[in-house]
């Protein structure tokens, strides 16, 4: 099973304060343990929301909102993507994160078998293309900036309502175009927060809180990692994404936050 461990933002991360050498060293050792155990698939830190934008699509109109965003409690500052045999094993890895304070949310990803085969599904349709995409993800292009597109949750995604065949086909066509353009590096959907937990850190203490979580407005339902030559290009692709996404969602509305990664 694959899990995403979402690191919650705090005043320091939102203020652009970088971790000190001790924290970076401890985090490096933790990541090395994940790699040796064959558990780590990806790990990244996100720049402050002041570097990002939100693209909101509603009733056929776009609204582009520049950061920073006020909901620091529910913003994310980074993530690990891990594979574990069970939710309990994923929680144990989260417990071992060398944080003295803060919170990490652990959520399972949707896998292809989670989507039942639809009678309208084509043999060479979105599912087959998704399998190919996951088997051979695109390569990083030099001279580009990596961004994370964070898809906001709504009542449907939190209720575990799966998209219909029409929506999956439209999203598959969008991702195929993004891959051909060398823009999309990866993209995943997260299962609802009822399937997840939060691990809260206070010194050496670890408190595990079961979902669901009530802050639907700030929960995320999925993400895409993309590479662009500019922030303006990132916004244009995000506009197209939420326009494709919205017709299959509650009230024909959708919102996606786009933030750049930290690079070495």
C-alpha positions as a printed NumPy array, in Angstrom:
array([[  0.   ,   0.   ,   0.   ],
       [  1.173,   3.532,  -0.702],
       [  0.716,   6.331,   1.819],
       [  1.34 ,  10.047,   1.745],
       [  2.706,  11.651,   4.899],
       [  1.782,  15.344,   4.776],
       [  3.881,  17.716,   6.876],
       [  1.786,  20.557,   8.304],
       [  3.077,  24.105,   7.896],
       [  3.982,  26.365,  10.816],
       [  5.043,  29.985,  11.259],
       [  8.665,  29.178,  10.439],
       [  7.932,  27.32 ,   7.203],
       [  5.477,  30.033,   6.155],
       [  8.064,  32.665,   7.071],
       [ 10.62 ,  31.035,   4.79 ],
       [ 12.858,  30.051,   7.718],
       [ 14.991,  27.112,   6.567],
       [ 15.799,  24.186,   8.922],
       [ 19.144,  24.357,  10.73 ],
       [ 22.012,  21.92 ,  10.166],
       [ 21.005,  19.666,  13.091],
       [ 17.444,  19.2  ,  11.811],
       [ 18.658,  18.611,   8.243],
       [ 21.133,  16.   ,   9.499],
       [ 18.474,  14.181,  11.552],
       [ 16.047,  14.283,   8.636],
       [ 18.739,  12.942,   6.328],
       [ 19.286,   9.945,   8.635],
       [ 15.53 ,   9.304,   8.807],
       [ 15.237,   9.422,   5.014],
       [ 18.212,   7.069,   4.733],
       [ 16.399,   4.568,   6.978],
       [ 13.314,   4.794,   4.742],
       [ 15.452,   4.159,   1.66 ],
       [ 17.251,   1.168,   3.225],
       [ 13.88 ,  -0.323,   4.227],
       [ 12.607,   0.086,   0.652],
       [  9.789,   2.278,   1.939],
       [ 10.578,   5.703,   0.443],
       [  9.16 ,   6.579,  -2.981],
       [  9.496,  10.377,  -2.868],
       [ 10.036,  13.232,  -0.408],
       [  9.927,  16.962,  -1.017],
       [  9.686,  20.278,   0.802],
       [  7.346,  23.009,  -0.406],
       [  8.221,  26.681,  -0.409],
       [  6.017,  29.063,   1.601],
       [  2.488,  29.802,   0.365],
       [  3.666,  33.362,  -0.394],
       [  5.397,  31.787,  -3.419],
       [  2.212,  30.078,  -4.587],
       [ -1.197,  30.755,  -6.064],
       [ -4.666,  29.249,  -5.896],
       [ -6.762,  28.849,  -9.006],
       [-10.492,  28.635,  -8.333],
       [-12.967,  27.613, -11.027],
       [-16.674,  28.272, -10.458],
       [-19.626,  28.818, -12.795],
       [-17.384,  28.999, -15.839],
       [-15.057,  31.656, -14.405],
       [-11.485,  31.565, -13.057],
       [-10.164,  33.379, -10.025],
       [ -6.392,  33.461,  -9.476],
       [ -5.471,  34.23 ,  -5.846],
       [ -1.862,  34.989,  -4.933],
       [ -0.421,  33.789,  -1.629],
       [  0.319,  33.943,   1.212],
       [ -2.734,  32.201,   2.66 ],
       [ -4.   ,  32.734,   6.166],
       [ -4.918,  29.141,   7.093],
       [ -1.427,  28.246,   8.351],
       [ -2.81 ,  25.453,  10.535],
       [ -4.   ,  23.474,   7.5  ],
       [ -1.347,  24.394,   4.924],
       [  1.261,  21.767,   4.101],
       [  5.026,  22.337,   4.059],
       [  6.16 ,  19.067,   2.5  ],
       [  5.515,  15.348,   2.16 ],
       [  6.866,  11.84 ,   2.051],
       [  5.402,   9.247,  -0.297],
       [  6.026,   5.812,   1.207],
       [  4.983,   2.196,   0.68 ],
       [  4.043,   0.046,   3.642],
       [  2.367,  -3.317,   4.198],
       [ -0.352,  -1.764,   6.355],
       [ -1.688,   1.462,   7.844],
       [ -0.113,   0.498,  11.186],
       [  3.309,   0.225,   9.55 ],
       [  2.823,   3.644,   7.916],
       [  1.906,   5.123,  11.32 ],
       [  5.052,   3.639,  12.855],
       [  7.159,   5.366,  10.213],
       [  5.326,   8.626,  10.975],
       [  6.056,   8.188,  14.696],
       [  9.762,   8.007,  13.908],
       [  9.894,  11.386,  12.134],
       [ 12.478,  13.421,  14.113],
       [ 10.173,  16.349,  14.877],
       [  9.973,  18.005,  18.298],
       [  6.664,  19.694,  17.483],
       [  4.15 ,  19.89 ,  14.672],
       [  1.892,  17.407,  12.933],
       [  2.02 ,  14.899,  10.072],
       [ -1.087,  13.54 ,   8.361],
       [ -0.942,   9.984,   6.972],
       [ -3.315,   9.162,   4.105],
       [ -3.512,   6.148,   1.765],
       [ -3.493,   6.744,  -1.991],
       [ -6.074,   5.44 ,  -4.411],
       [ -4.743,   2.507,  -6.429],
       [ -6.111,   1.407,  -9.81 ],
       [ -7.937,  -1.661,  -8.369],
       [ -9.925,   0.753,  -6.149],
       [-11.768,   1.921,  -9.277],
       [-14.343,  -0.674, -10.426],
       [-14.369,  -1.393, -14.154],
       [-17.178,   0.517, -15.872],
       [-19.115,  -0.967, -18.819],
       [-18.361,   2.24 , -20.72 ],
       [-14.626,   1.885, -20.084],
       [-12.544,   1.462, -23.253],
       [ -9.858,  -1.28 , -23.406],
       [ -7.234,   1.307, -24.396],
       [ -8.702,   4.061, -22.219],
       [ -7.617,   5.965, -19.119],
       [ -6.811,   2.869, -17.024],
       [ -4.292,   1.454, -19.493],
       [ -2.679,   4.872, -19.986],
       [ -2.493,   5.34 , -16.206],
       [ -0.736,   1.981, -15.836],
       [  1.811,   3.026, -18.476],
       [  2.321,   6.403, -16.802],
       [  2.955,   4.834, -13.39 ],
       [  5.351,   2.261, -14.864],
       [  7.519,   4.858, -16.624],
       [  7.16 ,   8.374, -15.171],
       [  8.557,  11.264, -17.272],
       [ 12.096,  12.527, -16.715],
       [ 13.054,  15.844, -15.132],
       [ 13.834,  18.527, -17.725],
       [ 16.753,  20.919, -17.166],
       [ 15.918,  24.602, -16.838],
       [ 12.492,  23.968, -15.318],
       [ 10.975,  24.708, -11.914],
       [  9.025,  21.953, -10.176],
       [  5.611,  22.783,  -8.751],
       [  3.088,  20.813,  -6.745],
       [ -0.545,  21.234,  -7.692],
       [ -2.602,  20.549,  -4.544],
       [ -6.23 ,  19.671,  -5.247],
       [ -8.632,  20.792,  -2.52 ],
       [-11.084,  18.307,  -1.025],
       [-14.857,  18.746,  -1.028],
       [-17.86 ,  16.855,   0.37 ],
       [-17.779,  14.261,  -2.423],
       [-14.101,  13.414,  -2.086],
       [-14.401,  13.283,   1.711],
       [-17.418,  10.954,   1.356],
       [-15.323,   8.587,  -0.79 ],
       [-17.448,   9.11 ,  -3.917],
       [-15.377,   7.943,  -6.883],
       [-15.394,   9.888, -10.174],
       [-17.526,   8.532, -13.023],
       [-16.182,   7.155, -16.313],
       [-16.695,  10.431, -18.2  ],
       [-14.646,  12.363, -15.669],
       [-11.879,   9.733, -15.521],
       [-11.6  ,   9.798, -19.325],
       [-11.417,  13.612, -19.396],
       [ -8.775,  13.655, -16.668],
       [ -6.861,  10.873, -18.418],
       [ -6.799,  12.899, -21.648],
       [ -5.529,  15.942, -19.737],
       [ -2.744,  13.941, -18.077],
       [ -1.782,  12.348, -21.4  ],
       [ -1.43 ,  15.809, -22.949],
       [  0.616,  16.985, -19.952],
       [  2.954,  14.   , -20.231],
       [  3.451,  14.53 , -23.981],
       [  4.241,  18.196, -23.295],
       [  6.837,  17.129, -20.705],
       [  4.963,  18.96 , -17.942],
       [  3.485,  16.308, -15.637],
       [  5.898,  14.206, -13.55 ],
       [  3.352,  12.414, -11.339],
       [ -0.178,  12.69 , -10.035],
       [ -2.191,  10.803,  -7.438],
       [ -5.541,  10.856,  -5.672],
       [ -5.759,  10.579,  -1.879],
       [ -8.375,   8.53 ,  -0.09 ],
       [-10.668,  10.516,   2.272],
       [ -9.39 ,  11.681,   5.65 ],
       [-11.592,   9.045,   7.331],
       [ -8.983,   6.535,   6.114],
       [ -6.107,   8.507,   7.61 ],
       [ -4.538,   9.576,  10.878],
       [ -2.576,  12.525,  12.198],
       [  0.54 ,  12.111,  14.301],
       [  1.176,  15.076,  16.6  ],
       [  4.669,  15.732,  17.985],
       [  5.586,  17.258,  21.348],
       [  9.193,  16.541,  22.243],
       [  9.472,  12.751,  22.411],
       [  5.694,  12.274,  22.757],
       [  3.627,  11.045,  19.812],
       [ -0.17 ,  11.372,  19.758],
       [ -2.123,   9.536,  17.034],
       [ -5.481,  11.071,  16.042],
       [ -7.837,   9.085,  13.811],
       [ -9.743,  10.745,  10.94 ],
       [-12.036,  12.006,   9.594],
       [-11.017,  15.619,  10.029],
       [-13.472,  18.48 ,   9.961],
       [-11.442,  21.102,   8.056],
       [-12.782,  20.008,   4.659],
       [-11.949,  23.385,   3.138],
       [ -8.242,  22.891,   3.713],
       [ -7.933,  19.111,   3.29 ],
       [ -6.412,  17.87 ,   0.063],
       [ -7.862,  15.248,  -2.266],
       [ -4.913,  14.729,  -4.559],
       [ -1.827,  16.232,  -6.12 ],
       [  0.235,  16.505,  -9.265],
       [  3.964,  17.238,  -9.562],
       [  4.741,  19.338, -12.616],
       [  7.7  ,  21.14 , -14.193],
       [  7.501,  24.535, -15.901],
       [  9.757,  27.274, -17.154],
       [  7.816,  29.953, -15.241],
       [  5.112,  30.591, -12.641],
       [  2.845,  31.98 , -15.378],
       [  3.036,  28.639, -17.238],
       [  2.205,  26.832, -13.985],
       [ -0.914,  28.973, -13.528],
       [ -2.098,  28.316, -17.106],
       [ -1.819,  24.538, -16.684],
       [ -3.526,  24.777, -13.289],
       [ -6.432,  26.658, -14.898],
       [ -6.844,  23.839, -17.379],
       [ -6.681,  21.235, -14.625],
       [ -9.425,  22.737, -12.463],
       [-11.587,  23.305, -15.534],
       [-11.377,  19.591, -16.351],
       [-11.868,  18.657, -12.698],
       [-14.857,  20.85 , -11.857],
       [-17.632,  19.235, -13.952],
       [-17.297,  16.012, -11.97 ],
       [-17.361,  17.712,  -8.591],
       [-19.933,  19.194,  -6.239],
       [-21.488,  22.406,  -7.581],
       [-19.165,  22.506, -10.624],
       [-16.464,  24.137,  -8.474],
       [-12.832,  23.262,  -8.03 ],
       [ -9.72 ,  24.779,  -6.434],
       [ -6.07 ,  23.896,  -6.8  ],
       [ -3.069,  25.42 ,  -5.038],
       [  0.223,  25.553,  -6.926],
       [  3.506,  25.822,  -4.977],
       [  7.179,  25.462,  -6.013],
       [  9.456,  22.889,  -4.365],
       [ 12.707,  23.614,  -2.622],
       [ 15.637,  22.585,  -4.822],
       [ 19.155,  21.696,  -3.737]])
